[in-house]
Structures are given as structure tokens and as C-alpha cells.
């Protein structure tokens, strides 16, 4: 059953290296943090169903274990967190983001997707600005190292 995510609830984004994190520089690969390929939603973890950062990290380590056979360099390095309200408050030329519960992949699963202003141009520059604001809505990396 799809539930409404309250404004004060938090969501976390798993961060992996080398895709979203540059290990040598110890910094984000900003352009890859949120990509929205073909304008499809990005996945986040609704903290209502995984309230502690330890649970978020456990999920990240499980994901690392699943991906490593096909991608040996895949490494879960931690998570970043934002409130639903901060994500939904972002606006660029009327465009923004919607945050919705998407439990088909697990009760914890949620999607962040573009919320386009009807009858308004929506171009690459708008997308880049939106993604930059989205990154700023999330806090710093809460790092973690999985034990294989």
C-alpha cells in the first residue's frame, strides 16, 4: 500500500564508489549523484521503515554484496539524508521535485522525480539547477565501510 511521506520524515540516498563518490579525492561525483536517466525517478530509502543509519548502512552493504560479482569495483561508502519537506520545497522556474512512496521494491523504497510546471519550458539548464538544489537539500556523507 502506497503511503504519504510526511514533510518532517527523512529519506536517505545510498552512495557508492566509484560511481557517485571519488575515493582518491574523498568527494562526491556531483554530476552522478542524481542523474534521472530519461527523466526516470531516483531511488531513496524512507527512514520511516529504516530509522537508524545502521539500517541504511546494512542495506548498502547488502547492495554491495549483490553488485560485486558483476562489478568488482562497486563499493558502498555511506549515505546522505534529507527531509521530505526540503526536497519538495525546491523550485526552479516553477519546476521542482515530488517524493513518493514506491513500495513495490520494498516498504522502505521511495522515488524522487521531476515535478514539471505545466505549460512551461523544461530544459537541460532547469534540470541541472534542480539537481544542484537537490544535492544541497541532502546533508553530508555519513560514511561507512562494509565488512565483506
Buried (B, 14 or more C-beta within 10 A) or exposed (E): EEEEBEEEBBBBBBBBBBBBBBEEEEEBBEEEBBEBEEEEBBBBBBBBBBEEBEBBBBBBBEBBEEBBEEEEEBBBBBBBBBBBBBBBEBBBBBBBBBBBBBBEEBEBBBBBBBBBBEEEEBEEEBBEBBBBBBBEBBBEBBEBEBEE
